[in-house]
Amino acid sequence: MNDLTTKIGPYNADTQQVSVTFTSGDIVHKREVNAVLKASGAYDKAATAARVSEVATGVAVKIGLGVIKVAPPVIEPDPQAQDADTSTAETAPSA
């Protein structure tokens, strides 16, 4: 497994969370992590970084087990193909 890197986003005072991106090779996993606040209620950047490090340990285990992996590509449906399918659909006669 490749080394796991983390990037901590800005503190969101409304949710009291930080957005974190965990990256290992081609795997990119994003999630919110609860921030650590001081007794005064102020955001504690250093303590939050320590919490993110703890969360990263769990993320690394999940990547190693294959629970977190590269997401499959998203294939958008072709709206024209859907229109063609519905325009040729036959309706069964009512009894």
TORPA-4810 file (N, C-alpha, C, O; in nm, 3 decimals):
<nodes>
NODE_1_0.084_-0.118_0.000_0.000_0.000_0.000_0.088_0.123_0.000_0.193_0.126_0.064_M
NODE_2_0.045_0.226_-0.073_0.117_0.352_-0.077_0.096_0.427_0.054_0.004_0.398_0.130_N
NODE_3_0.184_0.523_0.078_0.168_0.607_0.196_0.039_0.686_0.186_-0.002_0.728_0.078_D
NODE_4_-0.024_0.706_0.300_-0.148_0.782_0.306_-0.114_0.927_0.338_-0.043_0.955_0.434_L
NODE_5_-0.166_1.018_0.257_-0.149_1.160_0.284_-0.285_1.220_0.318_-0.389_1.170_0.275_T
NODE_6_-0.282_1.326_0.396_-0.406_1.394_0.432_-0.395_1.541_0.400_-0.288_1.601_0.408_T
NODE_7_-0.508_1.598_0.363_-0.517_1.743_0.340_-0.639_1.790_0.417_-0.752_1.749_0.389_K
NODE_8_-0.616_1.876_0.514_-0.723_1.927_0.599_-0.771_2.060_0.544_-0.693_2.153_0.525_I
NODE_9_-0.901_2.068_0.518_-0.961_2.191_0.469_-0.989_2.289_0.582_-0.958_2.261_0.697_G
NODE_10_-1.048_2.403_0.548_-1.075_2.504_0.651_-1.182_2.459_0.750_-1.266_2.373_0.720_P
NODE_11_-1.177_2.516_0.867_-1.275_2.487_0.973_-1.409_2.549_0.937_-1.417_2.666_0.898_Y
NODE_12_-1.516_2.470_0.951_-1.652_2.518_0.927_-1.717_2.540_1.064_-1.751_2.443_1.132_N
NODE_13_-1.734_2.665_1.103_-1.789_2.698_1.235_-1.934_2.651_1.249_-1.978_2.620_1.360_A
NODE_14_-2.009_2.647_1.140_-2.149_2.605_1.146_-2.162_2.457_1.183_-2.248_2.420_1.263_D
NODE_15_-2.077_2.372_1.124_-2.084_2.228_1.150_-1.981_2.181_1.252_-1.986_2.068_1.300_T
NODE_16_-1.888_2.270_1.286_-1.776_2.238_1.375_-1.696_2.119_1.322_-1.657_2.029_1.397_Q
NODE_17_-1.673_2.120_1.190_-1.601_2.013_1.123_-1.498_2.070_1.027_-1.501_2.188_0.991_Q
NODE_18_-1.406_1.983_0.986_-1.314_2.015_0.878_-1.331_1.907_0.771_-1.356_1.791_0.802_V
NODE_19_-1.319_1.948_0.646_-1.324_1.852_0.536_-1.183_1.799_0.515_-1.088_1.877_0.504_S
NODE_20_-1.170_1.667_0.509_-1.038_1.606_0.496_-1.035_1.518_0.372_-1.129_1.443_0.346_V
NODE_21_-0.927_1.527_0.296_-0.904_1.441_0.181_-0.788_1.349_0.215_-0.677_1.394_0.244_T
NODE_22_-0.815_1.219_0.210_-0.714_1.116_0.233_-0.677_1.058_0.097_-0.765_1.022_0.019_F
NODE_23_-0.548_1.050_0.068_-0.503_1.000_-0.063_-0.399_0.891_-0.044_-0.303_0.907_0.032_T
NODE_24_-0.419_0.780_-0.114_-0.323_0.670_-0.116_-0.318_0.616_-0.258_-0.410_0.546_-0.302_S
NODE_25_-0.212_0.648_-0.329_-0.204_0.607_-0.470_-0.318_0.670_-0.548_-0.333_0.792_-0.549_G
NODE_26_-0.399_0.587_-0.616_-0.512_0.635_-0.694_-0.638_0.653_-0.610_-0.739_0.703_-0.660_D
NODE_27_-0.633_0.613_-0.486_-0.752_0.619_-0.399_-0.759_0.756_-0.335_-0.665_0.801_-0.270_I
NODE_28_-0.872_0.823_-0.354_-0.898_0.953_-0.291_-1.028_0.938_-0.212_-1.133_0.908_-0.269_V
NODE_29_-1.019_0.959_-0.082_-1.134_0.943_0.008_-1.155_1.075_0.081_-1.064_1.124_0.148_H
NODE_30_-1.274_1.132_0.068_-1.304_1.260_0.132_-1.412_1.238_0.238_-1.508_1.164_0.216_K
NODE_31_-1.394_1.303_0.354_-1.495_1.296_0.458_-1.479_1.412_0.554_-1.374_1.476_0.560_R
NODE_32_-1.584_1.438_0.628_-1.582_1.541_0.730_-1.532_1.479_0.861_-1.564_1.364_0.892_E
NODE_33_-1.453_1.554_0.935_-1.402_1.510_1.065_-1.439_1.618_1.166_-1.422_1.737_1.141_V
NODE_34_-1.491_1.576_1.281_-1.525_1.672_1.385_-1.400_1.743_1.432_-1.297_1.681_1.459_N
NODE_35_-1.409_1.874_1.442_-1.297_1.954_1.489_-1.288_1.947_1.641_-1.386_1.915_1.709_A
NODE_36_-1.171_1.978_1.693_-1.151_1.986_1.838_-1.158_2.134_1.875_-1.095_2.218_1.811_V
NODE_37_-1.234_2.163_1.978_-1.248_2.301_2.024_-1.183_2.317_2.160_-1.181_2.225_2.241_L
NODE_38_-1.129_2.435_2.184_-1.071_2.468_2.314_-1.186_2.493_2.414_-1.302_2.502_2.374_K
NODE_39_-1.152_2.503_2.542_-1.253_2.529_2.646_-1.330_2.658_2.617_-1.446_2.672_2.654_A
NODE_40_-1.263_2.753_2.551_-1.326_2.881_2.517_-1.422_2.868_2.399_-1.497_2.961_2.370_S
NODE_41_-1.420_2.753_2.332_-1.504_2.733_2.214_-1.432_2.762_2.084_-1.488_2.742_1.976_G
NODE_42_-1.309_2.810_2.092_-1.230_2.842_1.973_-1.178_2.712_1.910_-1.153_2.613_1.979_A
NODE_43_-1.161_2.716_1.780_-1.108_2.603_1.704_-0.964_2.576_1.744_-0.883_2.668_1.748_Y
NODE_44_-0.933_2.451_1.773_-0.796_2.411_1.810_-0.735_2.336_1.692_-0.758_2.217_1.673_D
NODE_45_-0.657_2.408_1.613_-0.601_2.354_1.490_-0.508_2.235_1.516_-0.516_2.134_1.446_K
NODE_46_-0.421_2.246_1.615_-0.324_2.139_1.643_-0.395_2.013_1.693_-0.362_1.903_1.650_A
NODE_47_-0.490_2.029_1.783_-0.563_1.912_1.835_-0.649_1.849_1.725_-0.666_1.727_1.723_A
NODE_48_-0.702_1.931_1.635_-0.781_1.876_1.524_-0.690_1.797_1.431_-0.731_1.691_1.381_T
NODE_49_-0.569_1.845_1.406_-0.474_1.771_1.322_-0.441_1.636_1.385_-0.426_1.536_1.315_A
NODE_50_-0.431_1.632_1.518_-0.406_1.504_1.588_-0.525_1.411_1.571_-0.507_1.291_1.550_A
NODE_51_-0.647_1.464_1.579_-0.766_1.382_1.558_-0.770_1.329_1.416_-0.802_1.212_1.394_R
NODE_52_-0.738_1.413_1.319_-0.735_1.369_1.178_-0.633_1.257_1.161_-0.657_1.163_1.085_V
NODE_53_-0.521_1.266_1.230_-0.420_1.161_1.223_-0.476_1.028_1.275_-0.449_0.923_1.218_S
NODE_54_-0.555_1.034_1.381_-0.619_0.913_1.433_-0.719_0.856_1.333_-0.725_0.734_1.312_E
NODE_55_-0.797_0.943_1.271_-0.893_0.899_1.170_-0.818_0.838_1.052_-0.863_0.739_0.994_V
NODE_56_-0.704_0.897_1.016_-0.625_0.847_0.903_-0.578_0.705_0.927_-0.567_0.627_0.832_A
NODE_57_-0.550_0.671_1.052_-0.509_0.534_1.083_-0.619_0.436_1.045_-0.593_0.331_0.985_T
NODE_58_-0.743_0.470_1.079_-0.857_0.385_1.042_-0.880_0.380_0.893_-0.912_0.275_0.837_G
NODE_59_-0.864_0.494_0.827_-0.881_0.499_0.681_-0.776_0.409_0.614_-0.808_0.337_0.520_V
NODE_60_-0.653_0.414_0.662_-0.546_0.330_0.605_-0.579_0.182_0.619_-0.555_0.104_0.527_A
NODE_61_-0.633_0.143_0.734_-0.671_0.003_0.754_-0.781_-0.036_0.655_-0.775_-0.142_0.594_V
NODE_62_-0.880_0.051_0.640_-0.991_0.022_0.548_-0.943_0.014_0.403_-0.993_-0.068_0.326_K
NODE_63_-0.847_0.098_0.366_-0.790_0.089_0.231_-0.716_-0.043_0.216_-0.729_-0.110_0.114_I
NODE_64_-0.638_-0.081_0.317_-0.565_-0.207_0.312_-0.655_-0.328_0.300_-0.618_-0.427_0.236_G
NODE_65_-0.773_-0.321_0.360_-0.870_-0.432_0.354_-0.955_-0.428_0.227_-1.028_-0.523_0.198_L
NODE_66_-0.947_-0.318_0.152_-1.027_-0.306_0.030_-1.166_-0.250_0.054_-1.249_-0.248_-0.037_G
NODE_67_-1.193_-0.205_0.176_-1.324_-0.147_0.206_-1.338_-0.011_0.138_-1.443_0.023_0.085_V
NODE_68_-1.229_0.066_0.140_-1.224_0.192_0.066_-1.134_0.166_-0.054_-1.020_0.123_-0.039_I
NODE_69_-1.186_0.194_-0.173_-1.109_0.169_-0.295_-1.141_0.273_-0.399_-1.223_0.362_-0.377_K
NODE_70_-1.077_0.263_-0.512_-1.101_0.357_-0.622_-1.246_0.344_-0.665_-1.294_0.234_-0.694_V
NODE_71_-1.315_0.456_-0.669_-1.455_0.454_-0.711_-1.464_0.422_-0.860_-1.382_0.470_-0.939_A
NODE_72_-1.564_0.341_-0.899_-1.581_0.314_-1.042_-1.623_0.441_-1.114_-1.684_0.530_-1.053_P
NODE_73_-1.593_0.451_-1.241_-1.631_0.572_-1.315_-1.784_0.585_-1.321_-1.856_0.487_-1.331_P
NODE_74_-1.829_0.709_-1.316_-1.972_0.737_-1.325_-2.008_0.749_-1.472_-1.949_0.828_-1.545_V
NODE_75_-2.105_0.670_-1.514_-2.151_0.675_-1.653_-2.286_0.744_-1.654_-2.384_0.694_-1.601_I
NODE_76_-2.288_0.859_-1.717_-2.412_0.937_-1.725_-2.502_0.876_-1.833_-2.455_0.843_-1.941_E
NODE_77_-2.631_0.862_-1.802_-2.723_0.810_-1.905_-2.739_0.911_-2.018_-2.733_1.032_-1.997_P
NODE_78_-2.758_0.859_-2.137_-2.778_0.943_-2.255_-2.926_0.981_-2.261_-3.010_0.893_-2.285_D
NODE_79_-2.961_1.109_-2.240_-3.103_1.148_-2.239_-3.172_1.120_-2.373_-3.292_1.093_-2.375_P
NODE_80_-3.099_1.126_-2.484_-3.159_1.098_-2.613_-3.196_0.950_-2.624_-3.299_0.917_-2.684_Q
NODE_81_-3.115_0.863_-2.568_-3.145_0.721_-2.571_-3.269_0.692_-2.487_-3.350_0.607_-2.523_A
NODE_82_-3.285_0.762_-2.375_-3.403_0.742_-2.291_-3.528_0.789_-2.364_-3.632_0.723_-2.357_Q
NODE_83_-3.519_0.903_-2.434_-3.634_0.952_-2.511_-3.674_0.852_-2.618_-3.792_0.830_-2.642_D
NODE_84_-3.576_0.792_-2.683_-3.603_0.695_-2.789_-3.670_0.571_-2.730_-3.761_0.515_-2.791_A
NODE_85_-3.625_0.528_-2.612_-3.685_0.410_-2.549_-3.829_0.435_-2.512_-3.913_0.346_-2.531_D
NODE_86_-3.863_0.551_-2.461_-4.000_0.577_-2.416_-4.094_0.607_-2.532_-4.214_0.582_-2.523_T
NODE_87_-4.038_0.660_-2.643_-4.126_0.693_-2.754_-4.170_0.569_-2.831_-4.271_0.573_-2.902_S
NODE_88_-4.097_0.459_-2.819_-4.134_0.339_-2.892_-4.202_0.237_-2.803_-4.238_0.129_-2.849_T
NODE_89_-4.221_0.271_-2.677_-4.284_0.175_-2.585_-4.429_0.156_-2.623_-4.499_0.252_-2.654_A
NODE_90_-4.474_0.032_-2.619_-4.613_0.001_-2.650_-4.691_-0.013_-2.520_-4.638_-0.057_-2.418_E
NODE_91_-4.816_0.024_-2.526_-4.900_0.014_-2.408_-4.993_-0.105_-2.426_-5.050_-0.125_-2.533_T
NODE_92_-5.006_-0.183_-2.321_-5.095_-0.298_-2.327_-5.239_-0.249_-2.323_-5.272_-0.156_-2.249_A
NODE_93_-5.326_-0.311_-2.404_-5.468_-0.268_-2.403_-5.530_-0.297_-2.267_-5.500_-0.397_-2.202_P
NODE_94_-5.617_-0.206_-2.225_-5.683_-0.227_-2.094_-5.797_-0.326_-2.111_-5.860_-0.334_-2.217_S
NODE_95_-5.823_-0.401_-2.004_-5.926_-0.505_-2.010_-6.061_-0.451_-1.975_-6.159_-0.526_-1.975_A
</nodes>
